[in-house]
Amino acid sequence: MSDIRASTILPARRERVTLRTGDGVALTGELALPLDQAPVATLVCLHPLPTQGGMMDSHILRKASYRLPALAGLAVLRFNTRGTASVHGRSEGEFGDGESERHDVAAAIAWCTAAGLPRLWLLGWSFGTELALKWGADPAVEGAVLLSPPLKRAGDEDLDSWAASGKPLLVLVPELDDYLRPDEARRRFGRAPQAEIVAVEGAKHLWVGEPYVRIVLNEIVRRVNPAAWPPPTEWKD
């Protein structure tokens, strides 16, 4: 057995994918699937702000893709929103400040549905939480996990829409976040009674450090596939 570390890549079936939006933009992405079983649920990852370096390979999303297919039986779809580049390639189009990205969210949901992937959960981080809240309360979506939500572009109207949908929200809020800290998050998300707020002691907006990565991934598994919780910290070689 070996410890799972920051650089660990566990076995999975991985394939490059292209998502095509309703307004004609091609988005580059990757799907990771469990190696020897059908997935029990699907994470649709929405990355941080691309104008500040956010992309599909931002570390929490990359590590979810590297670990959770093997540890929790989850499919993980990552993609670059319009105008965003990473080692996987550049998506077409231009950054739309969270507005034209509505087509990107819709394309990802539609692609997963067409592929027959089960139980779609949005996994948004920072800017990605804004996309989830503004555009993600789709009938095909079961719920959303939000990491470091700033609640800048998304506001009360979007929270009210999620409240009306009844879809679950798991909201992970760093104690030392740059934009929204736990007490204010509890107040703001009070508009959506189903929102579960998890305050993470000592964490910052970017979740740097393996202890915080494990907290995030453990919380995802607890909510999305509790039968696999807690995921192991070792892997058989």
C-alpha positions, 0 to 999 in steps of 0.5 A: 500500500502507498500513501495517496499524495498530492501528485498521485494519479490513480487508475481510471479511463480517461478520454479527451472530449469536445463539448459544443455549445448552443452558440457554436463554440467548441470547448476542450475537456476530459472525462475520467471514469472508474476503471472497472465499474460503471460510475455511480454519479458524475461531477461536472467541474466548473473552474475558477476565474480564467482571467486569474489563471483558473482552468480545468487543470486547477489543482482541486479539480485535477485531483478530483479527476485523478482520485475520485473515479478510483476511490468513490466510483465517480465520473469526473468531467472537466472542461475549459470554459470559452476562451480558457487554455490549459495543457489540454488545449484552448477552448474557442470563444472569449471570456464572457464574465459569467454571462455567455458561459451559460452556454458552456454550462448547458453544453456540459450538462447536455453532453453528460446526459447524452452520454448516459452518465448518472446523477449529475452534480456540479462542482464549482470553485470560486468563479465556477460557483457563480456559473453553477448558481446562475445557470446550473439549476437544470432539471438534469442536475441533482445538486451542486458542491460549491467551493469558496463561493464569492457571491459576486456575479451570483446574487439573491435572485440566483439563490432564490432560484436554487431554493425554489428548485429544492436541489441540494447545495453543499457549500465549503467556505474557508475560514480565511477566505478573501471574499466570503467567510463562514458567518456571512456565507451562512447569512447569504445562503440562508435564502436557500434553506437546503444549503449545507454550509461547511466552514473549514478551519484554517483554509484559504480561498485556493485550498492550498495544501494536501490536508485541505484537498482531502477535506474537500474531496472527502466532503464531496464523497460524503454528499455525492456517494456516501457509500464510499465515505470516507475515501481511503488515504492509501492505495494498493500498488 
